[in-house]
Amino acid sequence: MPTSKSRWIRRAGGLVAAVALAFTATACGGDSETGEGKGGGETVLKLIDPGNAGVLAYAMKSGILDQELRKVGARVEWGGYYPSFTAATDAIRSGAINVQSGAISPALGYLSSTQDIKIFSFGDPVTDQRAGAGDGLVVKPNSSITSVQDLVGKKVAVNRAGHGEYLLLLALEQAGVPADKVERVYMQPDQAAGAFAAGRIDAWVAIVDAFPEAVAQGARVIFRGRDLPSDDLSITVASNKVLNENPKALQTYLKVVQDLTAEQRLNPEKFQNVFEDKGPRAADGARLTNNIETARYANPPRLPKPDDTKSIEAVNALFNKYNVLPNKVDPAAVVFDWSKVPS
């Protein structure tokens, strides 16, 4: 692991520009002033920039998503990049993003202040130990921290009301460590990468692409998210407006992502370095190996099941216990009811 702060910070900058979340998308049409609804009132799916790897990067390059969406009166628009769901909340509120993937925890964080989205798909957890890095808590190689109990009195970076904060609180509960004995420092992944490199925090619950990047740079892992009894399933949300306006566009989006995920599991190399195999966005070495193994074991998104409500309730209960959410959320009201959509 580099000891130079500058190398860590350069890598952190590369992280922000490099890889997007696994799936994310959409917006809706109708308002000529915003540019939505052009081309005959079609629904516009506004996706974040998917980066250089994954099913959405492949969909962007191949045009397969646009091709299928045209069949249901929709099109895709590619936008900016956000390193996590919590980092994208302002864009979701403004309508710059109308569909976003992440986990139950940040969706509840968002819904505790604004109820203009619903969860329309879930993803089952990846538990296979052969899978890629995942997410978890990391420390510097020379840190005195060797267990969750050693976090007492330490500063730990997490994304607020998101997957990072959820994993830390869950790990503390499992270890019997009072949450108020550990200082949670709220940072987005790009901010935390710099703080970690500079030694301003003692540990970091790194998520999404930040965790494998930190591991590739030599950070020591204290726990991984998949080793905890987590209820924080992966999810995709959409704005109420687009769900009500054109649910078939989201069904199409989901089907394309499912099909590409199945293909990716069989041929993960095809979904790496989609646009560039050299330069700051390209992965090689240990990072590329991790990306391939992550893709090989990725679970496709699926429609909601009745038991998913129990997972939402469990995440909500943990957040409520530690007063994470500014307002209460009704777990029964956050999932889109597909039974009301005509077949």
GIHU-V769791 format. One record per residue. N is the residue number from 1. RES is the residue in three letters. SS is DSSP state (H for helix, E for strand, C for the rest). D_LAST is the distance of its C-alpha to the last C-alpha in whole Angstrom. Layout:
n=N res=RES ss=SS d_last=D_LAST
n=N res=RES ss=SS d_last=D_LAST
This chain:
n=1 res=MET ss=C d_last=54
n=2 res=PRO ss=C d_last=55
n=3 res=THR ss=C d_last=58
n=4 res=SER ss=C d_last=58
n=5 res=LYS ss=H d_last=56
n=6 res=SER ss=H d_last=55
n=7 res=ARG ss=H d_last=53
n=8 res=TRP ss=H d_last=51
n=9 res=ILE ss=H d_last=50
n=10 res=ARG ss=H d_last=50
n=11 res=ARG ss=H d_last=47
n=12 res=ALA ss=H d_last=46
n=13 res=GLY ss=H d_last=45
n=14 res=GLY ss=H d_last=44
n=15 res=LEU ss=H d_last=41
n=16 res=VAL ss=H d_last=40
n=17 res=ALA ss=H d_last=40
n=18 res=ALA ss=H d_last=39
n=19 res=VAL ss=E d_last=35
n=20 res=ALA ss=C d_last=32
n=21 res=LEU ss=C d_last=30
n=22 res=ALA ss=C d_last=28
n=23 res=PHE ss=C d_last=24
n=24 res=THR ss=E d_last=24
n=25 res=ALA ss=C d_last=23
n=26 res=THR ss=C d_last=21
n=27 res=ALA ss=C d_last=22
n=28 res=CYS ss=C d_last=21
n=29 res=GLY ss=C d_last=22
n=30 res=GLY ss=C d_last=24
n=31 res=ASP ss=C d_last=27
n=32 res=SER ss=C d_last=30
n=33 res=GLU ss=C d_last=32
n=34 res=THR ss=C d_last=31
n=35 res=GLY ss=C d_last=30
n=36 res=GLU ss=C d_last=26
n=37 res=GLY ss=C d_last=24
n=38 res=LYS ss=H d_last=26
n=39 res=GLY ss=H d_last=25
n=40 res=GLY ss=H d_last=23
n=41 res=GLY ss=H d_last=22
n=42 res=GLU ss=C d_last=20
n=43 res=THR ss=E d_last=19
n=44 res=VAL ss=E d_last=21
n=45 res=LEU ss=E d_last=21
n=46 res=LYS ss=E d_last=24
n=47 res=LEU ss=E d_last=25
n=48 res=ILE ss=C d_last=29
n=49 res=ASP ss=C d_last=31
n=50 res=PRO ss=C d_last=30
n=51 res=GLY ss=E d_last=34
n=52 res=ASN ss=C d_last=35
n=53 res=ALA ss=C d_last=33
n=54 res=GLY ss=C d_last=30
n=55 res=VAL ss=H d_last=26
n=56 res=LEU ss=H d_last=26
n=57 res=ALA ss=H d_last=29
n=58 res=TYR ss=H d_last=29
n=59 res=ALA ss=H d_last=25
n=60 res=MET ss=H d_last=28
n=61 res=LYS ss=H d_last=30
n=62 res=SER ss=H d_last=28
n=63 res=GLY ss=C d_last=26
n=64 res=ILE ss=H d_last=23
n=65 res=LEU ss=H d_last=21
n=66 res=ASP ss=H d_last=22
n=67 res=GLN ss=H d_last=21
n=68 res=GLU ss=H d_last=17
n=69 res=LEU ss=H d_last=17
n=70 res=ARG ss=H d_last=18
n=71 res=LYS ss=H d_last=15
n=72 res=VAL ss=H d_last=13
n=73 res=GLY ss=C d_last=16
n=74 res=ALA ss=E d_last=18
n=75 res=ARG ss=E d_last=21
n=76 res=VAL ss=E d_last=23
n=77 res=GLU ss=E d_last=26
n=78 res=TRP ss=E d_last=28
n=79 res=GLY ss=C d_last=31
n=80 res=GLY ss=C d_last=33
n=81 res=TYR ss=C d_last=34
n=82 res=TYR ss=C d_last=34
n=83 res=PRO ss=C d_last=35
n=84 res=SER ss=C d_last=33
n=85 res=PHE ss=C d_last=31
n=86 res=THR ss=H d_last=33
n=87 res=ALA ss=H d_last=35
n=88 res=ALA ss=H d_last=32
n=89 res=THR ss=H d_last=32
n=90 res=ASP ss=H d_last=34
n=91 res=ALA ss=H d_last=31
n=92 res=ILE ss=H d_last=28
n=93 res=ARG ss=H d_last=30
n=94 res=SER ss=H d_last=31
n=95 res=GLY ss=C d_last=28
n=96 res=ALA ss=C d_last=29
n=97 res=ILE ss=C d_last=27
n=98 res=ASN ss=C d_last=23
n=99 res=VAL ss=E d_last=22
n=100 res=GLN ss=E d_last=24
n=101 res=SER ss=E d_last=25
n=102 res=GLY ss=E d_last=27
n=103 res=ALA ss=E d_last=28
n=104 res=ILE ss=H d_last=27
n=105 res=SER ss=H d_last=31
n=106 res=PRO ss=H d_last=31
n=107 res=ALA ss=H d_last=27
n=108 res=LEU ss=H d_last=29
n=109 res=GLY ss=H d_last=32
n=110 res=TYR ss=H d_last=30
n=111 res=LEU ss=H d_last=28
n=112 res=SER ss=C d_last=32
n=113 res=SER ss=C d_last=33
n=114 res=THR ss=C d_last=30
n=115 res=GLN ss=C d_last=26
n=116 res=ASP ss=C d_last=24
n=117 res=ILE ss=E d_last=22
n=118 res=LYS ss=E d_last=20
n=119 res=ILE ss=E d_last=19
n=120 res=PHE ss=E d_last=16
n=121 res=SER ss=E d_last=17
n=122 res=PHE ss=E d_last=20
n=123 res=GLY ss=E d_last=23
n=124 res=ASP ss=C d_last=25
n=125 res=PRO ss=C d_last=29
n=126 res=VAL ss=C d_last=31
n=127 res=THR ss=C d_last=34
n=128 res=ASP ss=C d_last=35
n=129 res=GLN ss=C d_last=39
n=130 res=ARG ss=C d_last=39
n=131 res=ALA ss=C d_last=36
n=132 res=GLY ss=C d_last=37
n=133 res=ALA ss=C d_last=39
n=134 res=GLY ss=C d_last=36
n=135 res=ASP ss=C d_last=38
n=136 res=GLY ss=E d_last=41
n=137 res=LEU ss=E d_last=44
n=138 res=VAL ss=E d_last=47
n=139 res=VAL ss=E d_last=50
n=140 res=LYS ss=C d_last=53
n=141 res=PRO ss=C d_last=55
n=142 res=ASN ss=C d_last=58
n=143 res=SER ss=C d_last=56
n=144 res=SER ss=C d_last=58
n=145 res=ILE ss=C d_last=54
n=146 res=THR ss=C d_last=54
n=147 res=SER ss=C d_last=51
n=148 res=VAL ss=H d_last=49
n=149 res=GLN ss=H d_last=52
n=150 res=ASP ss=H d_last=54
n=151 res=LEU ss=H d_last=52
n=152 res=VAL ss=C d_last=54
n=153 res=GLY ss=C d_last=55
n=154 res=LYS ss=C d_last=54
n=155 res=LYS ss=E d_last=51
n=156 res=VAL ss=E d_last=48
n=157 res=ALA ss=E d_last=45
n=158 res=VAL ss=E d_last=42
n=159 res=ASN ss=C d_last=39
n=160 res=ARG ss=C d_last=39
n=161 res=ALA ss=C d_last=36
n=162 res=GLY ss=C d_last=34
n=163 res=HIS ss=H d_last=34
n=164 res=GLY ss=H d_last=38
n=165 res=GLU ss=H d_last=39
n=166 res=TYR ss=H d_last=37
n=167 res=LEU ss=H d_last=38
n=168 res=LEU ss=H d_last=42
n=169 res=LEU ss=H d_last=41
n=170 res=LEU ss=H d_last=40
n=171 res=ALA ss=H d_last=43
n=172 res=LEU ss=H d_last=45
n=173 res=GLU ss=H d_last=44
n=174 res=GLN ss=H d_last=44
n=175 res=ALA ss=H d_last=48
n=176 res=GLY ss=C d_last=49
n=177 res=VAL ss=C d_last=50
n=178 res=PRO ss=C d_last=50
n=179 res=ALA ss=H d_last=47
n=180 res=ASP ss=H d_last=50
n=181 res=LYS ss=H d_last=52
n=182 res=VAL ss=C d_last=50
n=183 res=GLU ss=E d_last=50
n=184 res=ARG ss=E d_last=47
n=185 res=VAL ss=E d_last=47
n=186 res=TYR ss=E d_last=44
n=187 res=MET ss=C d_last=43
n=188 res=GLN ss=C d_last=40
n=189 res=PRO ss=H d_last=40
n=190 res=ASP ss=H d_last=42
n=191 res=GLN ss=H d_last=45
n=192 res=ALA ss=H d_last=45
n=193 res=ALA ss=H d_last=46
n=194 res=GLY ss=H d_last=49
n=195 res=ALA ss=H d_last=50
n=196 res=PHE ss=H d_last=50
n=197 res=ALA ss=H d_last=52
n=198 res=ALA ss=H d_last=55
n=199 res=GLY ss=C d_last=55
n=200 res=ARG ss=C d_last=54
n=201 res=ILE ss=C d_last=52
n=202 res=ASP ss=C d_last=53
n=203 res=ALA ss=E d_last=49
n=204 res=TRP ss=E d_last=46
n=205 res=VAL ss=E d_last=42
n=206 res=ALA ss=E d_last=41
n=207 res=ILE ss=C d_last=37
n=208 res=VAL ss=C d_last=35
n=209 res=ASP ss=H d_last=37
n=210 res=ALA ss=H d_last=40
n=211 res=PHE ss=H d_last=41
n=212 res=PRO ss=H d_last=41
n=213 res=GLU ss=H d_last=43
n=214 res=ALA ss=H d_last=45
n=215 res=VAL ss=H d_last=46
n=216 res=ALA ss=H d_last=46
n=217 res=GLN ss=C d_last=49
n=218 res=GLY ss=C d_last=51
n=219 res=ALA ss=C d_last=49
n=220 res=ARG ss=E d_last=50
n=221 res=VAL ss=E d_last=47
n=222 res=ILE ss=E d_last=47
n=223 res=PHE ss=E d_last=44
n=224 res=ARG ss=E d_last=41
n=225 res=GLY ss=H d_last=37
n=226 res=ARG ss=H d_last=36
n=227 res=ASP ss=H d_last=39
n=228 res=LEU ss=C d_last=38
n=229 res=PRO ss=C d_last=36
n=230 res=SER ss=C d_last=34
n=231 res=ASP ss=C d_last=31
n=232 res=ASP ss=C d_last=30
n=233 res=LEU ss=C d_last=27
n=234 res=SER ss=E d_last=26
n=235 res=ILE ss=E d_last=23
n=236 res=THR ss=E d_last=21
n=237 res=VAL ss=E d_last=21
n=238 res=ALA ss=E d_last=19
n=239 res=SER ss=E d_last=21
n=240 res=ASN ss=H d_last=19
n=241 res=LYS ss=H d_last=19
n=242 res=VAL ss=H d_last=17
n=243 res=LEU ss=H d_last=15
n=244 res=ASN ss=H d_last=14
n=245 res=GLU ss=H d_last=15
n=246 res=ASN ss=C d_last=13
n=247 res=PRO ss=H d_last=11
n=248 res=LYS ss=H d_last=9
n=249 res=ALA ss=H d_last=13
n=250 res=LEU ss=H d_last=13
n=251 res=GLN ss=H d_last=11
n=252 res=THR ss=H d_last=13
n=253 res=TYR ss=H d_last=16
n=254 res=LEU ss=H d_last=15
n=255 res=LYS ss=H d_last=15
n=256 res=VAL ss=H d_last=18
n=257 res=VAL ss=H d_last=20
n=258 res=GLN ss=H d_last=19
n=259 res=ASP ss=H d_last=20
n=260 res=LEU ss=H d_last=23
n=261 res=THR ss=H d_last=24
n=262 res=ALA ss=H d_last=24
n=263 res=GLU ss=H d_last=26
n=264 res=GLN ss=H d_last=28
n=265 res=ARG ss=H d_last=29
n=266 res=LEU ss=H d_last=30
n=267 res=ASN ss=C d_last=32
n=268 res=PRO ss=H d_last=33
n=269 res=GLU ss=H d_last=36
n=270 res=LYS ss=H d_last=34
n=271 res=PHE ss=H d_last=32
n=272 res=GLN ss=C d_last=35
n=273 res=ASN ss=C d_last=37
n=274 res=VAL ss=C d_last=35
n=275 res=PHE ss=C d_last=37
n=276 res=GLU ss=C d_last=40
n=277 res=ASP ss=C d_last=42
n=278 res=LYS ss=C d_last=45
n=279 res=GLY ss=C d_last=46
n=280 res=PRO ss=C d_last=45
n=281 res=ARG ss=C d_last=41
n=282 res=ALA ss=C d_last=42
n=283 res=ALA ss=C d_last=42
n=284 res=ASP ss=C d_last=45
n=285 res=GLY ss=H d_last=46
n=286 res=ALA ss=H d_last=45
n=287 res=ARG ss=H d_last=43
n=288 res=LEU ss=H d_last=41
n=289 res=THR ss=H d_last=41
n=290 res=ASN ss=H d_last=40
n=291 res=ASN ss=H d_last=37
n=292 res=ILE ss=H d_last=36
n=293 res=GLU ss=H d_last=36
n=294 res=THR ss=H d_last=34
n=295 res=ALA ss=H d_last=31
n=296 res=ARG ss=H d_last=32
n=297 res=TYR ss=C d_last=31
n=298 res=ALA ss=C d_last=28
n=299 res=ASN ss=C d_last=25
n=300 res=PRO ss=C d_last=22
n=301 res=PRO ss=E d_last=19
n=302 res=ARG ss=E d_last=17
n=303 res=LEU ss=C d_last=14
n=304 res=PRO ss=C d_last=16
n=305 res=LYS ss=C d_last=18
n=306 res=PRO ss=C d_last=20
n=307 res=ASP ss=C d_last=23
n=308 res=ASP ss=H d_last=22
n=309 res=THR ss=H d_last=24
n=310 res=LYS ss=H d_last=27
n=311 res=SER ss=H d_last=27
n=312 res=ILE ss=H d_last=27
n=313 res=GLU ss=H d_last=29
n=314 res=ALA ss=H d_last=32
n=315 res=VAL ss=H d_last=32
n=316 res=ASN ss=H d_last=32
n=317 res=ALA ss=H d_last=35
n=318 res=LEU ss=H d_last=37
n=319 res=PHE ss=H d_last=37
n=320 res=ASN ss=H d_last=38
n=321 res=LYS ss=H d_last=41
n=322 res=TYR ss=C d_last=42
n=323 res=ASN ss=C d_last=41
n=324 res=VAL ss=C d_last=39
n=325 res=LEU ss=C d_last=37
n=326 res=PRO ss=C d_last=38
n=327 res=ASN ss=C d_last=36
n=328 res=LYS ss=C d_last=34
n=329 res=VAL ss=C d_last=30
n=330 res=ASP ss=C d_last=28
n=331 res=PRO ss=H d_last=26
n=332 res=ALA ss=H d_last=23
n=333 res=ALA ss=H d_last=22
n=334 res=VAL ss=C d_last=22
n=335 res=VAL ss=E d_last=19
n=336 res=PHE ss=C d_last=15
n=337 res=ASP ss=C d_last=13
n=338 res=TRP ss=H d_last=10
n=339 res=SER ss=H d_last=9
n=340 res=LYS ss=H d_last=9
n=341 res=VAL ss=C d_last=6
n=342 res=PRO ss=C d_last=4
n=343 res=SER ss=C d_last=0
